[in-house]
Amino acid sequence: MKVDFEQDTREAPGSPVPVIDLAPFFQGSPAERLDVAAHVDAACRNIGFLVITGHGVPQAAIDAVYATAQEFYALPDSEKLACLSPNGDPFHGYAPVWLATPGGSVRTDLREMFHVSRYDTPDEAIAAGYPADIGSSCPANLWPERPTGFVDAWRAYYDEMEALTSRMFHVFAVALGLDEDWFDDKVDRSASNLAANCYPEQLTPPEPGQLRSHAHIDFASMTILYQDDAPGGLQVYERGSGWRAVPAIPGSFVVNLGDLMARWTNERWVATPHRVVNPPSEFALTRRISVPYFHLPNHDAVIEPIPTCVGPAHPARYAPVVAGEWACERRLGRPANYGRLSA
């Protein structure tokens, strides 16, 4: 059944998404640390989105991955299609516009995508302790031959995203009243995905209701997104107001929570619908690129309501799930057929 955010066509001015400087959490006084954590908690309760500055990611790493994404999407289709998943998986390698909407349940999204994961091959994942049939959800990365420097830039950026994720979970822990390292052993061996989306020039008008990215809720723990400020950008759904813009601030990242984090926090924090809209007609011939990192906890992490999010007034809403099984079911649309990490 359709839910309100898929039917609501209202757009409101302004943004409900706060901009939060993380630097005082890591460099400031105890009071400043708690202040940052309180602002993060409020953002995660109210909208599930925040824009972060003071994140510690070198601008050179951002510029390199963004530049190689631009160069890749400027290549001839024949070269990009060499990275097409042999199984038609839109979250593996390159996905042209006609593959960009998994399942075909809505009009085709007007975007191209490229995805890689932490491990280059299933054998690498198995060597790290994953089960033998991991290949169904962690196939070999399909790296392009061009542009030069693509692989190095993406691997370096992936490492930066892993480090930023670790820092974010430290902030999250304090925001939730936990020991700062509470999440560490649950998120240090993930097989998260790094992607680049290209929203190409619209040479013909979109079909009615067709967007660059349809309204959806992410299923993982969190997404960390670098986006440019070209016309036709990210919007978040605010109940009671409709669709509202997410600010694109140079050098910042957008962080949004997925279903798994809402489940983990017993719905203290929310996962919010979002979409990418088409540019105004006068900017139809401009393209936009965004680089999202989709974080999942460790494959064998048991996700159950966090103790500080449960109490007499807030009983546990969810049974435990294993993160890898959850991801397999949500990503591939079927139950997982493999177990937890080996000891």
C-alpha positions as CSV (number, residue, x, y, z in Angstrom):
1,M,0.0,0.0,0.0
2,K,1.3,3.5,-0.9
3,V,2.2,5.6,2.1
4,D,1.8,9.4,2.4
5,F,5.3,10.4,1.3
6,E,4.9,8.7,-2.1
7,Q,1.6,10.6,-2.7
8,D,2.4,13.9,-1.1
9,T,3.4,16.5,-3.8
10,R,3.8,19.4,-1.5
11,E,7.2,21.2,-1.4
12,A,8.1,23.6,1.4
13,P,10.8,26.3,1.6
14,G,13.8,26.1,3.9
15,S,15.3,23.0,5.4
16,P,14.7,21.0,8.7
17,V,18.1,19.5,8.4
18,P,20.6,21.0,10.9
19,V,24.3,21.7,10.1
20,I,26.4,20.4,13.0
21,D,30.2,21.0,13.5
22,L,31.7,17.8,14.8
23,A,35.1,19.3,15.6
24,P,34.2,20.3,19.2
25,F,33.3,16.7,20.0
26,F,36.8,15.5,19.3
27,Q,38.8,18.7,20.2
28,G,36.7,20.5,22.7
29,S,35.8,20.4,26.4
30,P,33.6,17.8,28.0
31,A,30.7,20.3,27.9
32,E,31.3,20.9,24.2
33,R,31.3,17.2,23.5
34,L,28.0,16.7,25.2
35,D,26.6,19.7,23.4
36,V,27.5,18.2,20.0
37,A,26.0,14.8,21.0
38,A,22.8,16.5,22.2
39,H,22.4,18.3,18.8
40,V,23.1,15.0,17.0
41,D,20.5,13.2,19.1
42,A,17.9,15.9,18.4
43,A,18.5,15.7,14.6
44,C,18.3,11.9,14.7
45,R,15.1,12.0,16.7
46,N,13.4,14.7,14.6
47,I,14.4,14.1,11.0
48,G,17.0,11.4,10.8
49,F,19.3,13.7,8.7
50,L,22.1,16.1,9.5
51,V,24.8,17.9,7.6
52,I,28.2,17.6,9.2
53,T,31.3,19.8,9.1
54,G,34.5,19.4,11.1
55,H,34.4,15.8,10.0
56,G,38.2,15.2,9.5
57,V,38.0,13.9,5.9
58,P,40.8,15.6,3.8
59,Q,39.3,17.7,1.0
60,A,41.9,16.2,-1.3
61,A,40.3,12.7,-0.8
62,I,36.9,14.2,-1.6
63,D,38.1,16.0,-4.7
64,A,39.9,12.9,-6.0
65,V,37.0,10.5,-5.8
66,Y,34.6,13.2,-7.2
67,A,36.9,13.9,-10.1
68,T,37.3,10.3,-11.0
69,A,33.5,9.8,-10.9
70,Q,33.1,12.7,-13.2
71,E,35.7,11.3,-15.6
72,F,34.1,7.8,-15.5
73,Y,30.6,9.1,-16.3
74,A,32.0,11.1,-19.2
75,L,33.4,7.8,-20.8
76,P,31.6,6.2,-23.8
77,D,28.8,3.9,-22.9
78,S,30.7,0.9,-24.2
79,E,33.4,1.5,-21.6
80,K,31.0,2.0,-18.8
81,L,29.0,-1.1,-19.8
82,A,32.2,-3.2,-19.5
83,C,31.5,-2.9,-15.7
84,L,27.9,-4.0,-15.9
85,S,27.0,-6.7,-13.5
86,P,26.6,-10.1,-15.3
87,N,23.5,-10.8,-13.1
88,G,21.9,-7.4,-13.7
89,D,22.4,-6.4,-10.1
90,P,22.1,-2.5,-10.0
91,F,24.2,-2.4,-6.8
92,H,27.2,-4.2,-8.4
93,G,29.5,-2.3,-10.7
94,Y,27.9,0.0,-13.3
95,A,24.1,0.5,-13.7
96,P,22.8,2.5,-16.6
97,V,19.6,4.5,-16.4
98,W,17.5,1.5,-17.4
99,L,18.8,-0.5,-14.4
100,A,18.7,2.3,-11.8
101,T,15.4,1.4,-10.2
102,P,15.6,-2.2,-8.7
103,G,12.4,-4.2,-9.1
104,G,10.8,-1.9,-11.6
105,S,8.1,-0.9,-9.1
106,V,8.2,2.7,-10.1
107,R,9.2,4.8,-13.2
108,T,12.9,4.4,-14.1
109,D,15.1,6.7,-12.0
110,L,17.0,9.2,-14.2
111,R,20.4,8.3,-12.9
112,E,23.4,6.1,-13.5
113,M,25.2,4.3,-10.6
114,F,28.5,2.7,-9.8
115,H,29.1,0.5,-6.7
116,V,32.0,-1.2,-5.1
117,S,32.3,-3.0,-1.7
118,R,35.1,-3.4,0.8
119,Y,36.4,-6.7,-0.5
120,D,37.6,-7.0,-4.1
121,T,36.6,-10.7,-4.4
122,P,34.5,-13.2,-2.4
123,D,37.8,-14.9,-1.5
124,E,38.9,-11.8,0.3
125,A,35.7,-11.7,2.2
126,I,36.0,-15.4,3.1
127,A,39.6,-14.8,4.3
128,A,38.2,-12.1,6.6
129,G,35.8,-14.6,8.2
130,Y,32.7,-14.4,6.0
131,P,30.9,-17.6,5.1
132,A,31.7,-19.5,1.9
133,D,28.6,-18.4,0.0
134,I,29.1,-14.7,0.6
135,G,29.4,-14.3,-3.2
136,S,25.7,-13.9,-3.6
137,S,25.8,-10.6,-1.6
138,C,29.4,-9.6,-2.1
139,P,30.4,-10.3,-5.7
140,A,33.8,-9.3,-7.1
141,N,34.2,-5.6,-7.6
142,L,34.1,-4.5,-11.3
143,W,36.7,-1.8,-11.6
144,P,36.9,0.3,-14.8
145,E,40.1,0.5,-16.7
146,R,39.8,4.3,-17.0
147,P,40.2,6.9,-15.7
148,T,43.7,6.5,-14.5
149,G,43.8,6.6,-10.7
150,F,40.2,5.6,-10.3
151,V,40.9,2.5,-8.1
152,D,43.5,4.3,-5.9
153,A,41.2,7.3,-5.4
154,W,38.2,5.1,-4.5
155,R,40.1,2.8,-2.1
156,A,41.6,5.8,-0.4
157,Y,38.1,7.4,-0.1
158,Y,36.6,4.2,1.2
159,D,39.3,4.2,4.0
160,E,38.3,7.7,4.9
161,M,34.6,6.8,5.0
162,E,35.4,3.9,7.3
163,A,37.3,6.2,9.6
164,L,34.5,8.8,9.5
165,T,31.9,6.1,10.2
166,S,33.9,5.1,13.3
167,R,33.9,8.7,14.5
168,M,30.2,9.0,13.9
169,F,29.5,6.0,15.9
170,H,31.4,7.5,18.8
171,V,29.2,10.5,18.6
172,F,26.1,8.3,18.3
173,A,27.2,6.3,21.4
174,V,27.5,9.5,23.6
175,A,24.2,10.8,22.1
176,L,22.5,7.6,23.2
177,G,24.0,7.6,26.7
178,L,26.4,4.7,26.0
179,D,30.1,4.3,26.5
180,E,31.8,6.0,23.6
181,D,33.2,2.7,22.3
182,W,30.0,0.8,22.6
183,F,29.6,0.3,18.8
184,D,33.2,-0.4,18.0
185,D,33.1,-4.2,18.0
186,K,29.9,-4.2,16.0
187,V,31.0,-2.0,13.1
188,D,34.7,-2.7,12.6
189,R,34.4,-5.5,10.0
190,S,31.6,-4.4,7.7
191,A,31.2,-4.9,4.0
192,S,29.8,-1.5,3.3
193,N,29.2,-0.1,-0.2
194,L,30.7,3.0,-1.8
195,A,28.9,4.4,-4.8
196,A,28.7,7.3,-7.2
197,N,25.4,8.5,-8.7
198,C,25.3,10.5,-11.9
199,Y,22.1,12.4,-12.7
200,P,22.7,13.1,-16.4
201,E,21.5,16.0,-18.6
202,Q,17.8,15.6,-19.3
203,L,17.6,15.9,-23.1
204,T,13.9,15.1,-23.1
205,P,11.4,16.1,-20.4
206,P,10.9,13.4,-17.7
207,E,7.7,11.4,-17.7
208,P,5.0,12.5,-15.2
209,G,6.1,11.5,-11.8
210,Q,9.6,10.5,-13.0
211,L,12.5,11.8,-10.8
212,R,16.3,11.5,-10.6
213,S,15.8,9.2,-7.6
214,H,12.3,8.1,-6.4
215,A,11.3,8.5,-2.8
216,H,12.7,5.8,-0.6
217,I,14.2,5.0,2.8
218,D,17.7,3.5,3.1
219,F,17.8,0.1,4.7
220,A,21.3,0.1,6.3
221,S,22.6,1.8,9.4
222,M,23.6,5.1,7.9
223,T,24.5,6.8,4.6
224,I,27.3,9.4,4.3
225,L,26.8,11.5,1.2
226,Y,28.9,14.0,-0.6
227,Q,26.9,16.0,-3.1
228,D,27.5,18.9,-5.4
229,D,25.3,21.9,-5.5
230,A,24.1,21.6,-9.1
231,P,20.3,22.2,-9.6
232,G,18.0,19.3,-9.0
233,G,19.0,18.0,-5.6
234,L,18.3,16.0,-2.5
235,Q,15.0,16.5,-0.6
236,V,13.8,15.0,2.7
237,Y,10.2,14.4,3.7
238,E,8.9,16.2,6.7
239,R,5.5,15.0,7.9
240,G,3.1,17.9,8.0
241,S,5.2,20.1,5.6
242,G,6.0,17.9,2.6
243,W,9.3,17.8,0.7
244,R,12.1,20.1,1.8
245,A,15.6,20.7,0.6
246,V,18.7,19.3,2.1
247,P,21.5,21.9,2.0
248,A,24.5,21.3,-0.2
249,I,27.4,22.9,1.6
250,P,30.9,22.7,0.0
251,G,33.2,20.4,2.0
252,S,30.3,19.0,4.2
253,F,28.6,15.6,4.3
254,V,25.0,14.7,4.6
255,V,24.4,11.8,7.1
256,N,21.1,10.0,7.1
257,L,19.9,7.1,9.1
258,G,18.5,3.9,7.6
259,D,15.9,1.4,8.7
260,L,18.4,-0.7,10.6
261,M,19.5,2.2,12.8
262,A,15.8,3.0,13.6
263,R,15.4,-0.6,14.5
264,W,18.6,-0.6,16.6
265,T,17.5,2.5,18.6
266,N,13.9,1.1,19.1
267,E,12.6,4.0,17.0
268,R,14.1,6.7,19.3
269,W,15.8,7.7,16.0
270,V,14.0,7.9,12.7
271,A,14.8,6.8,9.1
272,T,13.2,9.4,6.8
273,P,12.1,9.2,3.2
274,H,14.2,11.2,0.7
275,R,14.4,11.7,-3.0
276,V,16.4,13.6,-5.7
277,V,14.3,15.9,-7.8
278,N,14.7,17.0,-11.4
279,P,16.3,20.4,-12.1
280,P,14.2,23.3,-13.3
281,S,13.6,23.3,-17.0
282,E,16.2,26.1,-17.6
283,F,18.8,23.8,-16.0
284,A,17.7,20.6,-17.7
285,L,21.1,20.3,-19.5
286,T,23.1,20.3,-16.3
287,R,24.3,17.1,-14.6
288,R,24.7,16.3,-11.0
289,I,27.0,13.8,-9.2
290,S,26.8,12.5,-5.6
291,V,29.0,10.0,-3.8
292,P,27.2,8.0,-1.1
293,Y,28.8,5.5,1.3
294,F,26.2,3.0,2.6
295,H,27.3,1.6,6.0
296,L,26.3,-1.8,7.4
297,P,27.3,-3.2,10.8
298,N,29.5,-6.3,10.9
299,H,28.0,-9.2,9.1
300,D,27.6,-11.2,12.3
301,A,26.4,-8.2,14.5
302,V,23.2,-9.0,16.3
303,I,21.0,-5.9,16.0
304,E,18.5,-5.6,18.9
305,P,17.1,-2.6,20.7
306,I,19.9,-0.7,22.4
307,P,19.6,-0.9,26.2
308,T,19.3,2.9,26.7
309,C,16.5,3.0,24.2
310,V,14.3,0.5,26.1
311,G,12.4,1.0,29.3
312,P,9.0,0.6,30.9
313,A,7.6,3.4,28.7
314,H,9.4,2.2,25.6
315,P,9.3,-1.6,25.5
316,A,11.4,-3.3,22.8
317,R,9.6,-3.2,19.4
318,Y,11.8,-5.6,17.5
319,A,13.2,-9.1,17.8
320,P,17.0,-9.5,17.2
321,V,18.3,-9.8,13.6
322,V,21.7,-10.6,12.3
323,A,23.0,-7.6,10.2
324,G,24.3,-9.7,7.3
325,E,21.0,-11.6,7.0
326,W,19.0,-8.4,7.2
327,A,21.2,-6.8,4.4
328,C,20.9,-9.9,2.2
329,E,17.1,-9.9,2.5
330,R,16.7,-6.2,1.9
331,R,19.3,-5.9,-0.9
332,L,18.4,-9.0,-2.8
333,G,14.8,-9.2,-2.0
334,R,15.0,-12.7,-0.5
335,P,15.9,-14.3,2.8
336,A,19.6,-15.0,3.4
337,N,20.8,-18.6,3.0
338,Y,24.0,-18.3,4.9
339,G,24.9,-17.9,8.6
340,R,27.0,-15.8,10.8
341,L,30.7,-15.1,10.6
342,S,33.0,-17.9,11.6
343,A,34.6,-17.6,15.0
